[in-house]
Amino acid sequence: MRAPVIVDTHAAHAATGTQPATVRKWIQRGHLIHYGYDRAGRALIDLHELEQRLAAQAA
């Protein structure tokens, strides 16, 4: 298991193309683990977990 790479929703968007609103909705629905907020108030998530979710949806 890889160590989590904690990023905000905008960095996740830059890395994967997933809209920040989509990431926030997945957090609300329990599809992604929420790791708190950054100083700007953006949700923090594990980039690897988001990539795994995207790969599972594509399969």
Secondary structure, 3 states (H helix, E strand, C coil): CCCCCEEEHHHHHHHHCCCHHHHHHHHHCCCCCCCCECCCCCEEEEHHHHHHHHHHHHC
